[in-house]
């Protein structure tokens, strides 16, 4: 006896909850979904089927059911618990955070779009791809958090209130501007071997070691309290300036010695240093003094010239006077040539010579000289008439020049 069964499937939705579930849509048609919190299955079309002689023929007439699954989870690829299978964000995302205790620093990051809440922390994934960061003039006193800017190549943090600065984790840095931090007392850039430009002027640095910065070509470290500066990086000749031209180290009154690759080259090319500063390839063993054997203050023990050499000198003056004069302690009443040797504090002789003409007319007889007077000029080179008690230059047609002063 044939029995006809009518199956009518309207919209059917099954909601399941399990960590590991199986489902059978049809006989012998099974599937598995693992590790889901919930799922929905929708059969969206009406179906009519028959069952004859106990044989299930439901598969023959089923018209393609559709399966719509909702898998909640974290859908942010920057999160630590990102779930690639999730289809609905359930607000469960967690992130690696960077500690930023200085509110002014964090606010600057908020202003730049790297953060949105002032809560002493920033999502690390938002900052570890930043290559250029400018947070200058923001009253920042603590730059903690900068260590997670690992891709940073350019950092501008000048004109703040920093007392220390750690950029040891920012190994990609090529340019660092931290000047005008008047309380900054220490700076370590030994890990920043890619650094080419360093601006650390107008601070309170007492020592600066740049020997590991082999790519460095520009240094501005003026107006500090440096007592030690090591620039032996093997790249000195490629500096583009030194105080205006690549190397700026003036206004360090306590800096007597600067370690460099070649002392002679630096002395000839790096002129922007204090008068008391000198260059050496090893300041630890340097003995400063005059190393020129022709100088009167030559120092046999010195191995580093400090620019203090003094030499014997001589000067010549011509004087016309109508009265007797006192010259270097001598009372002179008659015309003639006079010479006095003076000894300075370092033992150098200074020989001064005077050609004196004593005349009753107040001016020498220039017309009877062998050369013809062309003009008389003052000390500025401006032509002037004869004047008493004033230094003047007498220029003759044979090219000679006399400096005279007529005292009356």
DOPAMAR-147488 format. One record per residue (C-alpha): residue number from 1; x, y, z. Coordinates in steps of 0.05 Angstrom, whole numbers, plus 5000, padded with zeros to 4 digits. Each point is the difference from the previous one (the first is absolute). Layout:
BEGIN
NUM	X	Y	Z
...
END
This chain:
BEGIN
1	5000	5000	5000
2	5029	5065	4978
3	5002	5055	5049
4	5012	5071	4980
5	5029	5048	5050
6	4999	5073	4988
7	5058	5040	5029
8	4994	5074	5000
9	5062	5038	5022
10	4990	5073	5012
11	5053	5049	5025
12	5039	4959	5052
13	5055	5029	5044
14	5041	4959	5047
15	5042	5034	5054
16	5055	4958	5030
17	5049	5013	5055
18	5059	4954	5012
19	5075	4996	4998
20	4998	4942	4952
21	4935	4983	4964
22	4976	4955	4943
23	4941	5011	4957
24	4962	4956	4950
25	4961	5035	4946
26	4979	4937	4964
27	5010	4926	5011
28	5072	4981	4990
29	5017	5074	4989
30	5039	5023	5061
31	5047	5058	5016
32	5041	5026	5057
33	5012	5071	5027
34	5052	5005	5053
35	5013	5052	5054
36	4943	5047	4987
37	4957	5034	5052
38	4937	5004	4958
39	4975	4987	4930
40	4936	5009	4961
41	4976	4956	4943
42	4944	5024	4955
43	4962	4956	4951
44	4969	5051	4955
45	4956	4963	4950
46	4935	4959	5006
47	5010	4926	4986
48	4952	4943	4983
49	5026	4929	5004
50	4975	4929	5002
51	5019	4938	5037
52	4984	4933	4965
53	5011	4930	5026
54	5039	5026	5058
55	5053	5031	4955
56	5021	5071	5017
57	4998	5040	4936
58	5005	5069	5032
59	5067	5014	4969
60	4971	4993	4931
61	4954	5059	5005
62	5036	5048	5048
63	5014	5066	4965
64	5068	5028	5025
65	4992	5025	5071
66	5041	5061	5019
67	5044	5003	5062
68	5012	5068	5034
69	5050	4995	5057
70	5016	5054	5052
71	5067	4990	5036
72	5014	5053	5052
73	5072	5019	5018
74	5055	5053	4992
75	5004	5025	4929
76	5056	5052	5009
77	5064	4975	4967
78	5041	5044	5047
79	4973	4964	5061
80	5037	4946	5037
81	4938	4954	4997
82	4980	5013	4928
83	4955	4944	4974
84	5001	4990	4925
85	4936	4957	5003
86	4959	5053	5037
87	4943	5032	4962
88	4973	5045	5056
89	5045	5044	5043
90	4982	4986	5072
91	5044	5054	5032
92	5046	4948	5029
93	5064	5027	4967
94	5061	5009	5043
95	5062	5039	4980
96	5074	5007	5018
97	5005	5068	5034
98	5057	5049	5007
99	5007	5037	5066
100	5000	5077	4990
101	5000	5032	5070
102	5011	5072	4977
103	4932	5030	4985
104	5029	5053	4954
105	5035	4947	4959
106	4937	4958	4995
107	4958	5061	4982
108	5049	5015	4944
109	4990	4929	4974
110	4925	5009	5004
111	5006	5065	4960
112	5039	4961	4948
113	4947	4946	4996
114	5039	4943	5032
115	4956	4996	5062
116	4930	5022	5022
117	4996	4996	5076
118	5045	5033	5051
119	5012	4939	5043
120	5076	4993	5005
121	5002	4947	4945
122	5000	4995	4924
123	4987	4940	4956
124	5070	4977	4979
125	4977	4979	4931
126	4980	5072	4986
127	5070	5028	5013
128	5050	4945	4982
129	4993	5017	4926
130	5010	5075	5006
131	5063	5025	4965
132	4996	5076	5014
133	4979	5029	5067
134	4998	5074	5017
135	4980	5016	5072
136	5041	5063	5010
137	4978	5057	5045
138	4948	4960	5039
139	5028	5009	5072
140	5018	4925	5001
141	5044	4980	5059
142	5000	4924	4990
143	5004	4965	4932
144	4988	4930	5028
145	4963	4961	4947
146	5046	5023	4944
147	5035	4932	5004
148	4941	4967	4964
149	5007	5047	4939
150	5046	4948	4971
151	4993	5022	4928
152	5017	5073	5016
153	5052	5033	4954
154	4988	5073	5018
155	4985	5026	5070
156	4988	5073	5016
157	4992	5010	5075
158	5036	5066	5009
159	4975	5058	5042
160	4971	4958	5056
161	5017	4987	5073
162	5037	4934	4994
163	5052	4982	5052
164	5021	4934	4967
165	4987	4966	4934
166	5006	4925	4984
167	4999	4984	4926
168	5037	4934	5005
169	4941	4962	4970
170	4992	5048	4942
171	5056	4970	4960
172	4973	5024	4933
173	5009	5073	5018
174	5037	5042	4949
175	4984	5069	5028
176	4990	5021	5073
177	4981	5070	5021
178	5000	5008	5075
179	5029	5070	5008
180	4972	5054	5044
181	4986	4951	5057
182	5034	5043	5052
183	4997	4946	5054
184	5026	4942	4957
185	5063	4974	5035
186	5012	4933	4965
187	4993	4971	4930
188	5020	4930	4976
189	4999	4990	4925
190	5049	4942	4998
191	4946	4952	4973
192	4979	5048	4945
193	5053	4981	4949
194	4958	5025	4941
195	4999	5071	5028
196	5024	5053	4951
197	4975	5064	5032
198	5001	5017	5075
199	4975	5065	5029
200	5010	5001	5076
201	5018	5073	5011
202	4978	5047	5056
203	4996	4947	5054
204	5041	4979	5061
205	5038	4941	4971
206	5067	4987	5033
207	5024	4943	4956
208	4984	4974	4931
209	5029	4938	4967
210	4988	4995	4925
211	5054	4950	4983
212	4948	4946	4982
213	4962	5046	4953
214	5039	4984	4937
215	4949	5032	4953
216	4998	5067	5037
217	5014	5060	4955
218	4968	5057	5039
219	5007	5019	5073
220	4973	5060	5038
221	5019	4994	5074
222	5014	5073	5015
223	4979	5035	5064
224	5006	4941	5047
225	5045	4984	5060
226	5043	4949	4964
227	5065	4977	5032
228	5006	4939	4954
229	4984	4994	4926
230	5021	4939	4959
231	4989	5006	4925
232	5048	4944	4979
233	4949	4967	4954
234	5047	4990	4940
235	4957	5048	4959
236	5024	5069	5020
237	5020	5021	4930
238	4929	4990	4976
239	4970	5049	5049
240	4962	5054	4960
241	5011	5052	5054
242	5025	5012	5071
243	4966	5060	5032
244	4966	5026	4939
245	5032	4950	4953
246	4990	4932	5033
247	5036	5003	5067
248	4973	5050	5051
249	5033	4996	5069
250	5010	5071	5023
251	4975	5026	5067
252	5026	4941	5039
253	5048	5037	5047
254	5024	4938	5037
255	5016	4960	4937
256	5076	5001	4994
257	5010	4939	4955
258	4958	4969	4945
259	5015	4929	4977
260	5002	4996	4924
261	5025	4956	4943
262	5056	5048	4978
263	5019	5059	5045
264	5035	5039	4945
265	4942	4993	4951
266	4949	5020	5053
267	5041	5060	5021
268	5002	5024	4927
269	4926	4987	4984
270	4960	5003	5064
271	5007	5072	5023
272	4937	5007	5041
273	5029	4980	5067
274	5018	5041	5062
275	5070	5031	5003
276	5017	4954	5059
277	4981	4937	4961
278	5049	4957	4961
279	4996	4936	4959
280	5035	4935	5015
281	4997	4928	4977
282	5004	4980	5074
283	4981	5053	5051
284	5014	4952	5057
285	5075	5003	4984
286	5004	5069	4970
287	5050	5051	5027
288	4981	5069	4976
289	5048	5055	4984
290	5040	5033	4944
291	5031	4947	4956
292	5035	5049	4951
293	5075	4998	5013
294	5008	5070	4970
295	4954	5031	5052
296	5030	5032	5061
297	4952	4960	5045
298	5012	4932	4967
299	4980	4944	5048
300	5043	4938	4992
301	4950	4957	5039
302	4939	5020	4959
303	4972	4951	4949
304	4938	5040	4983
305	5005	5072	4976
306	4951	5045	5036
307	5012	5062	4957
308	5038	5036	5055
309	5065	5010	4962
310	5033	5069	5005
311	5055	5027	4957
312	5051	5056	5002
313	4975	5061	4965
314	5024	5068	4976
315	4966	5066	4984
316	5023	5064	4967
317	4972	5070	5009
318	5018	5069	4974
319	4988	5060	5043
320	5008	5075	4989
321	4998	5045	5061
322	5017	5072	5016
323	5012	4983	5073
324	5035	4946	5039
325	4960	4937	5012
326	4998	4941	5047
327	5000	4934	4963
328	5000	4932	5035
329	5032	5032	5061
330	5052	5039	4960
331	5003	5076	4996
332	5016	5018	4928
333	5021	5071	4982
334	5038	4992	4935
335	4985	4969	4933
336	5024	4928	4987
337	4982	4926	4998
338	4983	4967	5066
339	4987	4927	5019
340	4973	4966	5062
341	4991	4925	5013
342	4940	4981	5041
343	4990	4931	5031
344	4929	4975	5008
345	4973	4952	5052
346	5018	4937	4962
347	5071	5022	4986
348	4992	5026	4929
349	5039	5061	4977
350	4963	5057	4969
351	5048	5049	4967
352	4972	5069	4987
353	5036	5050	4956
354	4989	5075	4994
355	5025	5050	4949
356	4995	5067	5035
357	5006	5069	4968
358	5001	5059	5047
359	4983	5064	4962
360	4989	5072	5021
361	4947	5010	4946
362	4955	4945	5023
363	5004	4961	4934
364	5058	4969	4964
365	5024	5028	4934
366	4963	4952	4955
367	5015	5042	4938
368	5075	4987	5005
369	4993	4925	5005
370	5020	4957	4941
371	4929	4975	4990
372	4940	5044	4986
373	4942	4999	5048
374	4936	4978	4965
375	4951	5007	5057
376	4988	4994	5074
377	4945	4954	5027
378	4973	4985	5069
379	4997	4931	5032
380	4937	4984	4960
381	5033	5014	4934
382	4963	5065	4988
383	5040	5058	4971
384	5011	5055	5050
385	5041	5064	5008
386	5059	5001	5048
387	4979	4998	5073
388	5041	5003	5064
389	4997	4947	5054
390	4964	4952	4954
391	5027	4935	4969
392	5002	5009	4924
393	5025	4961	4940
394	5046	5036	4951
395	4997	4968	4931
396	5056	5015	4950
397	5005	4991	4925
398	5051	4945	5006
399	4949	4957	5037
400	5028	5009	5070
401	4954	5015	5058
402	5019	5032	5066
403	4959	5002	5063
404	5013	5065	5036
405	4974	5038	5059
406	5023	5071	5013
407	4996	5018	5073
408	4997	5073	5019
END
